[in-house]
Amino acid sequence: MAASTRAVSSSGLSLPKWQIALAIGAPVALGLGIWYYRSRTNKTRLADKEDKQIKKNVADVAASVSVPIETQNDAKKVNGVEKNIEKVKESVVPVVEEEEDPFKRAQTYKNKGNKYFKEGKYSDAIKCYQQAIDVCPKDKIQDVSTFHQNRAAAFEQLKNYEAVIRDCSEALKYNSKYVKALHRRAKAYEVTKQLESCLEDITAVCILEAFQNQSSLLMADRVLKELGKEHAKEAMMNRQSVIPSKHFVNTFMCSFAEDPVFNLLKREPQQETDEEKGAFAKALDKLKDKEFDNIIELCTNELETESSDIATKRLARLLRGTFLSLLGEHVKALEDLSEVFNDPDADPQVRVNALVKRATLRMQLGSPEESLHDLLMAAELGPENADVFHHRGQVYMLLDQANEAISDFAKAVSLNSDFPIALVQKLYTDYRAAVAMSNAQKVVAALTAFEDAIRRFPSCPECYLLYAQVLSDQQEFQKADEYFMKALEVDPENATAYVHRGLLQLQSAGNVELATKLIEDAIRMDNKCEFAYETLGTIEVQRGNLRRAIELFDQAIPLSKTEAEVSHLFSLKDAALAQLKVALNLGVTLPSPMN
């Protein structure tokens, strides 16, 4: 696995997606409830009417069982009649005369519906809410909205999610900022897998709740992840392969100290004309000149040349598999790397390299167990190969197995003391472990060891970059910036260093303008720096520039190599899209916490 200063950054915006969402300064008003006072006269008249109706019904019940009634007390003594009387009293809906206020009738139906709902009689509650909707004056918009939302709640209990969606949508026609209706419809959309609509609703809820409700935020994050996976799967099926930036490929190559192909570049070039060179030799020239576009084609030509010797073909297949992996052609890359490893006659060093690269690819594809299995075989086949333990240490770091990572990095350094990437990865892991243990003495020792490593390997930009991130973590911002600058002196085209400098400006001084400028410089320097597009997009979300953020995420997506990376970027993009749409629909302005 290639060394990545991005993966271990402690100063980056490595926040959950909804922590980078825009926060509203104060909750948005949801509107005032409507209050209705009944006059004492009306109450008295209605009570008299109810009493007369009940007495009449009681008499009818008594007559139906052929019991003469002279007084109410006599009737109650008749077997079974008292129970029927109570039942009639319960079932009688107050008589509503034509002149009675329809709004009062609607409230009566609603209250009865609420009673049925509490008793678990959801079908009866639905009927009452329907009656309330039917009779309520349409100018009582808050109440009509509430009746629809209440009926949606009853439909939800019956798992009739389409009806839930319909009723919540009606409720929202009357009150577009009705949080209960939005949240209930979001849940129904999630159950029915209408994730884009779900995200829009739960985003509206989060905005109206000023991003203060943890359960709403968790739901939004869950939906974003699921939607991101859907979009990533579709995008990966239709994606165009893109060769990574020169800096990315160079960093990948530097993470292998004992690569049988990369090490060929260190040899003295043979005095041959282009006509005399084979396709693989031409591929090596392209690799040395950092012209990567034709390498796969040249390796394929070598494999198809009958006169080519078998050893050269194995190296050509290994190089082709390497670049197919960098290109994001995972299936083809696995085929090439597996074929090299499965060749028992191949040089053990070649087979080990193929295994390590296959393990790296499997880790990127989200298969850590298969990755570790490959690395275990590689350790058995090449126990003296430092690359095996360096890359296995990185896998353990990603799996948060610090002790195993420290052990493997130490092993890699002991096998090859001139392997700077392995050394600084070890030092970074030592530092993180010391911080986790709150061991100040070991923290100081790790910092001192970093400075020793820089003196030993003054031309290795990774040494400066990782040390700068450690210094940033220690709040030594000025010194951290100095080391980022030193990394750029060694490697002036290192776009990643510009991104980290930009992040440092945010962390140390909250200087958004300078941070943005530095990251834009990174993009101008390397228009394939996916890290820069993602980071700048995240900053633009926080600044409230949602359209610009969406554009940046769109530029980052084609540059990502794995479905997991693409899924993460789609989640960021979908969050920005949803916030933009909801803000327009609700007519609210999302204030920027970062300006």
C-alpha positions as CSV (number, residue, x, y, z in Angstrom):
1,M,0.0,0.0,0.0
2,A,1.5,3.3,-1.1
3,A,2.5,5.7,1.7
4,S,-0.1,8.3,2.0
5,T,0.3,11.5,3.9
6,R,-3.4,12.1,3.3
7,A,-4.5,8.9,5.1
8,V,-2.7,9.8,8.3
9,S,-3.4,13.5,8.3
10,S,-4.3,14.8,11.7
11,S,-4.9,18.3,10.5
12,G,-7.3,17.6,7.6
13,L,-11.1,18.0,7.5
14,S,-11.6,14.3,8.3
15,L,-15.0,14.9,9.8
16,P,-18.3,13.0,9.5
17,K,-20.3,14.3,6.5
18,W,-22.9,16.0,8.7
19,Q,-20.4,17.8,10.8
20,I,-19.4,19.8,7.7
21,A,-23.0,20.6,7.0
22,L,-24.1,24.2,7.5
23,A,-25.4,25.1,10.9
24,I,-28.4,27.4,11.2
25,G,-27.9,30.2,13.8
26,A,-31.4,29.8,15.3
27,P,-34.3,27.4,14.8
28,V,-36.6,28.3,12.0
29,A,-40.1,29.2,13.2
30,L,-42.6,26.5,12.5
31,G,-45.7,28.7,12.7
32,L,-48.2,29.4,15.4
33,G,-50.8,26.9,16.5
34,I,-54.5,27.9,16.3
35,W,-56.4,28.4,19.5
36,Y,-60.2,28.3,19.7
37,Y,-62.3,29.3,22.7
38,R,-65.8,27.9,23.2
39,S,-68.3,30.2,24.9
40,R,-70.0,29.1,28.1
41,T,-73.3,29.4,26.3
42,N,-72.3,27.0,23.5
43,K,-70.9,24.6,26.0
44,T,-74.1,24.5,28.0
45,R,-76.3,24.1,24.9
46,L,-74.2,21.3,23.6
47,A,-74.1,19.5,27.0
48,D,-78.0,19.7,27.2
49,K,-78.3,18.3,23.7
50,E,-75.9,15.5,24.5
51,D,-77.8,14.6,27.7
52,K,-81.1,14.4,25.8
53,Q,-79.7,12.2,23.1
54,I,-78.1,9.8,25.6
55,K,-81.4,9.5,27.5
56,K,-83.2,8.7,24.3
57,N,-80.7,6.1,23.3
58,V,-80.8,4.5,26.8
59,A,-84.5,4.2,26.5
60,D,-84.2,2.6,23.1
61,V,-81.7,0.1,24.4
62,A,-84.0,-0.8,27.3
63,A,-86.9,-1.3,24.9
64,S,-84.8,-3.6,22.7
65,V,-84.5,-6.0,25.6
66,S,-88.2,-5.7,26.5
67,V,-87.6,-4.2,30.0
68,P,-90.0,-1.6,31.1
69,I,-88.2,1.5,32.3
70,E,-89.7,3.8,34.8
71,T,-86.5,5.4,36.1
72,Q,-82.9,5.2,35.1
73,N,-82.0,3.4,38.3
74,D,-84.6,0.7,37.5
75,A,-83.0,0.2,34.1
76,K,-79.6,-0.3,35.6
77,K,-80.9,-3.2,37.7
78,V,-81.9,-5.2,34.6
79,N,-79.3,-7.9,33.7
80,G,-77.1,-6.6,30.9
81,V,-78.6,-3.3,30.4
82,E,-76.1,-1.3,32.5
83,K,-73.3,-2.5,30.3
84,N,-75.2,-1.6,27.2
85,I,-75.9,1.9,28.6
86,E,-72.2,2.5,29.1
87,K,-71.5,1.2,25.6
88,V,-74.0,3.6,24.1
89,K,-72.6,6.5,26.1
90,E,-69.2,5.7,24.8
91,S,-70.2,5.3,21.2
92,V,-72.5,8.3,20.9
93,V,-70.9,11.0,18.9
94,P,-72.3,14.3,20.1
95,V,-75.2,15.5,18.0
96,V,-74.0,18.2,15.7
97,E,-76.7,20.4,14.4
98,E,-76.3,22.2,11.1
99,E,-75.6,25.6,12.7
100,E,-72.7,24.2,14.8
101,D,-69.2,25.6,13.9
102,P,-67.5,23.0,11.5
103,F,-64.2,23.7,13.2
104,K,-65.6,22.5,16.5
105,R,-66.8,19.3,14.7
106,A,-63.4,18.8,13.2
107,Q,-61.7,19.1,16.6
108,T,-64.2,16.6,18.1
109,Y,-63.3,14.1,15.4
110,K,-59.6,14.7,15.8
111,N,-59.8,14.2,19.6
112,K,-61.7,11.0,19.1
113,G,-59.1,9.9,16.5
114,N,-56.4,10.6,19.1
115,K,-58.2,8.5,21.6
116,Y,-58.4,5.6,19.2
117,F,-54.7,6.0,18.3
118,K,-53.6,5.7,21.9
119,E,-55.7,2.6,22.2
120,G,-54.0,1.1,19.2
121,K,-57.2,1.2,17.1
122,Y,-55.5,2.7,14.1
123,S,-58.2,2.0,11.5
124,D,-60.8,3.7,13.6
125,A,-58.4,6.6,14.2
126,I,-57.9,7.0,10.4
127,K,-61.7,7.2,9.9
128,C,-62.0,10.0,12.5
129,Y,-59.1,11.9,11.1
130,Q,-60.7,11.7,7.7
131,Q,-63.9,13.1,9.2
132,A,-61.9,15.9,10.7
133,I,-60.3,16.7,7.3
134,D,-63.7,16.6,5.6
135,V,-65.4,19.1,7.8
136,C,-62.6,21.4,8.8
137,P,-62.7,24.8,7.0
138,K,-59.7,24.9,4.6
139,D,-58.6,28.3,5.9
140,K,-57.6,26.6,9.2
141,I,-54.4,25.5,7.5
142,Q,-52.4,24.6,10.6
143,D,-55.2,22.3,11.8
144,V,-55.8,20.6,8.4
145,S,-52.1,20.0,8.2
146,T,-52.1,18.5,11.7
147,F,-55.0,16.2,10.8
148,H,-53.2,14.8,7.8
149,Q,-50.0,14.3,9.8
150,N,-52.0,12.5,12.5
151,R,-53.5,10.2,9.9
152,A,-50.1,9.6,8.4
153,A,-49.0,8.5,11.9
154,A,-51.8,6.0,12.0
155,F,-51.0,4.7,8.5
156,E,-47.4,4.3,9.7
157,Q,-48.5,2.0,12.5
158,L,-50.2,-0.1,9.8
159,K,-47.1,-0.1,7.7
160,N,-49.0,1.5,4.8
161,Y,-46.0,3.7,3.8
162,E,-47.5,4.9,0.5
163,A,-50.4,6.4,2.4
164,V,-47.9,7.9,4.9
165,I,-46.2,9.6,2.1
166,R,-49.5,10.9,0.6
167,D,-50.7,12.3,3.9
168,C,-47.4,13.9,4.9
169,S,-47.3,15.5,1.5
170,E,-50.8,16.9,2.0
171,A,-49.7,18.2,5.4
172,L,-46.7,19.9,3.9
173,K,-48.8,21.7,1.3
174,Y,-50.4,23.6,4.2
175,N,-47.2,23.9,6.2
176,S,-44.0,23.4,4.4
177,K,-41.9,23.7,7.6
178,Y,-43.8,21.0,9.5
179,V,-40.9,19.0,11.0
180,K,-43.0,16.1,12.2
181,A,-44.4,15.6,8.7
182,L,-41.0,15.9,7.0
183,H,-39.5,13.5,9.4
184,R,-42.3,10.9,9.1
185,R,-42.2,11.2,5.3
186,A,-38.4,10.8,5.3
187,K,-38.8,7.5,7.3
188,A,-41.4,6.3,4.8
189,Y,-39.1,7.2,1.9
190,E,-36.3,5.3,3.5
191,V,-38.3,2.2,4.0
192,T,-39.5,2.3,0.4
193,K,-35.9,2.9,-0.8
194,Q,-36.7,6.3,-2.3
195,L,-33.4,7.6,-0.9
196,E,-33.1,10.9,-2.8
197,S,-36.5,12.0,-1.6
198,C,-35.6,10.7,1.9
199,L,-32.4,12.7,1.9
200,E,-34.1,15.9,0.9
201,D,-36.7,15.6,3.7
202,I,-34.2,14.7,6.4
203,T,-32.0,17.5,5.3
204,A,-34.9,19.9,5.7
205,V,-35.5,18.5,9.2
206,C,-31.8,19.0,10.1
207,I,-31.9,22.6,8.8
208,L,-35.2,23.4,10.7
209,E,-33.8,21.8,13.9
210,A,-30.6,23.9,13.5
211,F,-28.6,20.7,13.2
212,Q,-29.1,20.1,17.0
213,N,-31.0,16.8,16.9
214,Q,-28.6,13.9,17.0
215,S,-31.0,11.3,15.8
216,S,-31.9,13.3,12.7
217,L,-28.2,13.8,12.0
218,L,-27.5,10.1,12.3
219,M,-30.4,9.3,9.9
220,A,-29.1,11.8,7.4
221,D,-25.6,10.3,7.6
222,R,-27.0,6.8,7.2
223,V,-29.0,7.8,4.1
224,L,-26.0,9.6,2.6
225,K,-23.9,6.5,2.9
226,E,-26.5,4.3,1.4
227,L,-27.2,6.8,-1.4
228,G,-23.5,7.3,-2.0
229,K,-23.1,3.5,-2.4
230,E,-25.9,3.4,-5.0
231,H,-24.4,6.3,-7.0
232,A,-20.9,4.9,-6.7
233,K,-21.9,1.5,-8.1
234,E,-23.5,3.1,-11.1
235,A,-20.6,5.5,-11.6
236,M,-18.0,2.6,-11.5
237,M,-19.9,0.8,-14.2
238,N,-19.7,3.8,-16.5
239,R,-16.4,5.3,-15.5
240,Q,-13.6,6.2,-17.8
241,S,-10.2,5.1,-16.7
242,V,-7.8,8.0,-15.8
243,I,-4.1,7.7,-15.3
244,P,-3.3,9.3,-11.9
245,S,-1.1,12.4,-11.6
246,K,2.6,12.1,-11.9
247,H,3.1,12.9,-8.2
248,F,0.7,10.1,-7.2
249,V,2.5,7.5,-9.3
250,N,5.9,8.7,-8.0
251,T,4.7,8.4,-4.4
252,F,3.4,4.9,-5.1
253,M,6.8,3.9,-6.6
254,C,8.7,5.3,-3.6
255,S,6.7,3.0,-1.3
256,F,8.5,0.0,-2.8
257,A,12.2,-0.3,-1.9
258,E,12.6,-3.7,-3.6
259,D,10.4,-3.6,-6.6
260,P,12.0,-5.6,-9.4
261,V,10.6,-3.3,-12.1
262,F,11.1,0.1,-10.5
263,N,14.6,-0.8,-9.5
264,L,15.5,-1.3,-13.2
265,L,15.2,2.5,-13.5
266,K,18.3,2.8,-11.3
267,R,20.5,0.9,-13.8
268,E,22.7,2.6,-16.4
269,P,20.6,2.9,-19.6
270,Q,21.7,0.7,-22.5
271,Q,22.9,2.4,-25.6
272,E,20.2,1.4,-27.9
273,T,18.2,3.1,-30.6
274,D,14.4,3.2,-30.4
275,E,14.3,0.7,-33.2
276,E,16.5,-1.7,-31.3
277,K,14.5,-1.5,-28.1
278,G,11.7,-3.9,-27.3
279,A,8.3,-2.7,-26.1
280,F,9.1,-3.3,-22.4
281,A,12.3,-1.3,-22.6
282,K,10.3,1.5,-24.2
283,A,7.8,1.2,-21.3
284,L,10.6,1.6,-18.8
285,D,11.7,4.8,-20.6
286,K,8.2,6.2,-20.4
287,L,8.2,5.3,-16.7
288,K,11.5,7.1,-16.1
289,D,10.3,10.2,-17.9
290,K,7.0,10.1,-16.0
291,E,5.0,9.7,-19.2
292,F,2.5,7.1,-18.1
293,D,-0.2,7.1,-20.8
294,N,1.2,4.4,-23.1
295,I,2.8,2.1,-20.5
296,I,-0.1,-0.5,-20.5
297,E,-0.1,-0.6,-24.3
298,L,3.6,-1.1,-24.5
299,C,3.5,-3.9,-21.9
300,T,0.7,-5.6,-23.8
301,N,2.8,-5.4,-27.0
302,E,5.7,-7.1,-25.1
303,L,3.4,-9.9,-24.0
304,E,2.2,-10.4,-27.6
305,T,5.8,-10.5,-29.0
306,E,6.7,-14.1,-29.7
307,S,10.4,-13.5,-29.6
308,S,10.3,-11.9,-26.2
309,D,12.0,-14.0,-23.4
310,I,9.8,-15.3,-20.6
311,A,11.5,-13.4,-17.9
312,T,10.9,-10.1,-19.7
313,K,7.3,-11.0,-20.2
314,R,6.8,-11.7,-16.5
315,L,8.2,-8.2,-15.7
316,A,5.9,-6.7,-18.4
317,R,2.9,-8.4,-16.9
318,L,3.8,-7.2,-13.5
319,L,4.2,-3.6,-14.7
320,R,0.9,-3.8,-16.6
321,G,-0.9,-5.1,-13.6
322,T,0.6,-2.3,-11.5
323,F,-0.7,0.4,-13.9
324,L,-4.0,-1.3,-14.3
325,S,-4.4,-1.1,-10.6
326,L,-3.4,2.6,-10.6
327,L,-5.8,3.2,-13.4
328,G,-8.7,1.6,-11.4
329,E,-9.0,-1.4,-13.7
330,H,-9.3,-3.7,-10.7
331,V,-10.4,-7.0,-12.3
332,K,-7.8,-6.8,-15.0
333,A,-5.1,-5.8,-12.5
334,L,-6.0,-8.8,-10.2
335,E,-5.7,-11.1,-13.2
336,D,-2.2,-9.9,-14.1
337,L,-0.9,-9.9,-10.6
338,S,-2.4,-13.3,-9.8
339,E,-0.9,-14.8,-13.0
340,V,2.6,-13.5,-12.0
341,F,2.3,-14.9,-8.5
342,N,0.9,-18.2,-9.6
343,D,3.9,-18.8,-11.9
344,P,6.2,-21.2,-9.9
345,D,9.1,-20.6,-12.2
346,A,9.1,-16.8,-11.7
347,D,11.8,-15.2,-9.6
348,P,10.6,-15.2,-5.9
349,Q,11.2,-11.4,-5.7
350,V,8.8,-10.9,-8.7
351,R,6.2,-13.2,-7.1
352,V,6.4,-11.4,-3.8
353,N,6.0,-8.0,-5.4
354,A,2.9,-9.2,-7.3
355,L,1.5,-10.5,-4.0
356,V,2.1,-7.3,-2.1
357,K,0.5,-5.3,-4.9
358,R,-2.5,-7.6,-5.0
359,A,-2.8,-7.3,-1.2
360,T,-2.8,-3.5,-1.6
361,L,-5.5,-3.7,-4.2
362,R,-7.6,-6.0,-2.1
363,M,-7.4,-3.6,0.8
364,Q,-8.5,-0.8,-1.4
365,L,-11.5,-2.9,-2.5
366,G,-12.5,-3.4,1.1
367,S,-11.2,-7.0,1.7
368,P,-8.8,-6.7,4.6
369,E,-8.8,-10.4,5.4
370,E,-7.8,-11.3,1.8
371,S,-5.2,-8.6,1.9
372,L,-3.7,-9.9,5.1
373,H,-3.7,-13.4,3.7
374,D,-1.8,-12.3,0.7
375,L,0.7,-10.5,2.9
376,L,1.2,-13.6,5.1
377,M,2.0,-15.6,2.0
378,A,4.4,-12.9,0.8
379,A,6.1,-12.9,4.2
380,E,6.6,-16.7,3.9
381,L,7.9,-16.4,0.3
382,G,10.1,-13.3,1.0
383,P,10.9,-13.1,4.7
384,E,13.8,-10.7,4.0
385,N,11.7,-8.4,1.8
386,A,11.2,-5.0,3.6
387,D,8.3,-4.1,1.2
388,V,6.1,-6.9,2.7
389,F,6.3,-5.6,6.2
390,H,6.0,-2.0,5.3
391,H,2.8,-2.6,3.4
392,R,1.4,-4.9,6.0
393,G,2.1,-2.3,8.6
394,Q,0.0,0.1,6.6
395,V,-2.8,-2.4,6.5
396,Y,-2.6,-2.8,10.2
397,M,-2.7,1.0,10.6
398,L,-5.9,1.2,8.6
399,L,-7.4,-1.5,10.7
400,D,-6.4,0.4,13.9
401,Q,-4.1,-2.5,15.1
402,A,-1.3,-0.2,16.3
403,N,0.9,-2.8,18.0
404,E,1.0,-5.0,14.9
405,A,1.7,-1.9,12.7
406,I,4.6,-0.8,14.9
407,S,6.1,-4.3,14.9
408,D,5.9,-4.6,11.1
409,F,7.3,-1.1,10.4
410,A,10.2,-1.9,12.8
411,K,10.8,-5.1,10.9
412,A,10.8,-3.3,7.5
413,V,13.3,-0.8,8.8
414,S,15.6,-3.5,10.3
415,L,15.6,-5.3,6.9
416,N,16.3,-2.2,4.9
417,S,17.7,0.8,6.9
418,D,17.8,2.9,3.7
419,F,14.0,2.8,3.2
420,P,12.9,6.3,4.3
421,I,9.2,5.9,3.7
422,A,9.1,2.8,6.0
423,L,11.1,4.7,8.6
424,V,8.9,7.8,8.8
425,Q,5.8,5.6,8.8
426,K,7.2,3.8,11.8
427,L,8.0,7.1,13.5
428,Y,4.5,8.4,12.8
429,T,3.0,5.2,14.3
430,D,5.3,5.5,17.3
431,Y,4.2,9.0,17.8
432,R,0.5,8.1,17.6
433,A,1.0,5.3,20.1
434,A,2.8,7.7,22.5
435,V,-0.1,10.2,22.3
436,A,-2.6,7.5,22.9
437,M,-0.8,6.5,26.1
438,S,-0.3,10.1,27.1
439,N,3.4,9.4,27.4
440,A,5.1,12.7,27.1
441,Q,8.6,11.2,27.2
442,K,7.9,9.0,24.2
443,V,6.3,11.9,22.3
444,V,9.5,13.9,22.7
445,A,11.5,10.8,21.6
446,A,9.3,10.5,18.4
447,L,9.8,14.1,17.6
448,T,13.6,13.8,18.0
449,A,13.6,10.7,15.8
450,F,11.8,12.6,13.1
451,E,14.5,15.2,13.0
452,D,17.1,12.5,12.8
453,A,15.3,10.9,9.9
454,I,15.2,14.2,8.0
455,R,18.9,14.6,8.5
456,R,19.5,11.1,7.1
457,F,17.1,11.5,4.2
458,P,17.1,15.2,3.3
459,S,15.7,14.6,-0.2
460,C,12.6,12.6,0.9
461,P,9.5,14.9,0.9
462,E,7.5,12.3,2.9
463,C,9.8,12.9,5.9
464,Y,9.0,16.6,5.9
465,L,5.3,16.1,5.3
466,L,4.7,13.6,8.0
467,Y,6.8,15.5,10.5
468,A,4.9,18.7,9.7
469,Q,1.6,16.9,10.4
470,V,3.0,15.7,13.7
471,L,4.0,19.3,14.6
472,S,0.5,20.5,13.6
473,D,-1.0,17.9,15.9
474,Q,1.3,19.4,18.7
475,Q,-0.1,22.9,17.9
476,E,3.4,24.0,16.7
477,F,1.8,25.6,13.7
478,Q,4.6,27.9,12.6
479,K,7.2,25.1,12.7
480,A,4.8,22.8,10.9
481,D,4.4,25.4,8.1
482,E,8.2,25.6,7.8
483,Y,8.4,21.9,7.3
484,F,5.7,21.9,4.7
485,M,7.7,24.6,2.9
486,K,10.8,22.4,3.1
487,A,8.9,19.6,1.5
488,L,8.1,21.9,-1.4
489,E,11.7,22.9,-1.7
490,V,12.6,19.2,-2.2
491,D,9.6,18.5,-4.4
492,P,8.3,21.8,-5.9
493,E,5.5,20.0,-7.8
494,N,4.1,18.3,-4.7
495,A,0.4,19.4,-4.8
496,T,-0.4,17.5,-1.6
497,A,1.9,19.7,0.3
498,Y,0.0,22.7,-0.8
499,V,-3.3,21.1,0.3
500,H,-1.8,20.4,3.8
501,R,-0.5,23.9,4.0
502,G,-4.0,25.2,3.3
503,L,-5.5,23.0,6.0
504,L,-2.9,24.3,8.4
505,Q,-4.0,27.8,7.7
506,L,-7.5,26.8,8.7
507,Q,-6.5,25.0,11.8
508,S,-4.0,27.5,13.1
509,A,-5.6,30.9,12.2
510,G,-9.0,30.2,10.5
511,N,-7.6,31.9,7.4
512,V,-10.1,30.7,4.9
513,E,-8.9,32.9,2.0
514,L,-5.3,31.8,2.3
515,A,-6.3,28.2,2.7
516,T,-8.5,28.4,-0.4
517,K,-5.7,30.1,-2.4
518,L,-3.1,27.4,-1.5
519,I,-5.5,24.6,-2.4
520,E,-6.3,26.3,-5.7
521,D,-2.6,26.5,-6.3
522,A,-2.4,22.7,-5.8
523,I,-5.1,22.2,-8.4
524,R,-3.3,24.4,-10.9
525,M,-0.1,22.5,-10.3
526,D,-1.8,19.1,-10.5
527,N,-5.2,19.0,-12.1
528,K,-5.5,15.3,-11.1
529,C,-5.1,15.9,-7.4
530,E,-8.3,14.3,-6.1
531,F,-7.3,15.2,-2.6
532,A,-7.3,18.9,-3.5
533,Y,-10.7,18.9,-5.2
534,E,-12.3,17.0,-2.2
535,T,-10.7,19.3,0.4
536,L,-11.6,22.5,-1.4
537,G,-15.1,21.2,-2.0
538,T,-15.5,20.6,1.7
539,I,-14.3,24.1,2.6
540,E,-16.8,25.6,0.0
541,V,-19.6,23.7,1.7
542,Q,-18.7,25.3,5.0
543,R,-18.4,28.7,3.3
544,G,-22.0,28.3,1.9
545,N,-20.8,28.1,-1.7
546,L,-22.8,24.9,-2.4
547,R,-22.8,25.1,-6.2
548,R,-19.0,25.5,-6.3
549,A,-18.6,22.6,-3.8
550,I,-20.7,20.4,-6.1
551,E,-18.6,21.3,-9.1
552,L,-15.4,20.3,-7.1
553,F,-16.8,17.0,-6.0
554,D,-17.8,16.3,-9.6
555,Q,-14.2,16.9,-10.6
556,A,-12.9,14.6,-7.8
557,I,-15.2,11.6,-8.5
558,P,-13.6,10.5,-11.9
559,L,-10.1,10.7,-10.3
560,S,-11.0,8.2,-7.5
561,K,-9.9,4.6,-8.0
562,T,-12.1,2.6,-5.7
563,E,-15.8,2.3,-5.2
564,A,-15.4,3.2,-1.5
565,E,-13.7,6.5,-2.4
566,V,-16.3,7.3,-5.1
567,S,-19.1,6.5,-2.6
568,H,-17.6,8.9,0.0
569,L,-17.4,11.7,-2.6
570,F,-20.9,11.1,-3.8
571,S,-22.1,11.4,-0.2
572,L,-20.4,14.8,0.1
573,K,-21.9,15.9,-3.2
574,D,-25.4,14.6,-2.3
575,A,-25.3,16.4,1.0
576,A,-24.5,19.7,-0.7
577,L,-27.2,19.1,-3.4
578,A,-29.8,18.4,-0.8
579,Q,-28.9,21.4,1.3
580,L,-29.0,23.7,-1.8
581,K,-32.4,22.4,-2.9
582,V,-34.0,22.5,0.5
583,A,-32.8,26.0,1.2
584,L,-34.4,27.1,-2.1
585,N,-37.6,25.2,-1.3
586,L,-37.9,26.6,2.2
587,G,-36.9,30.1,1.3
588,V,-34.2,30.1,3.9
589,T,-30.6,31.5,3.7
590,L,-28.0,29.2,5.2
591,P,-25.5,31.3,7.0
592,S,-21.9,30.5,6.6
593,P,-19.9,29.7,9.8
594,M,-16.7,30.2,7.8
595,N,-16.0,33.6,6.2
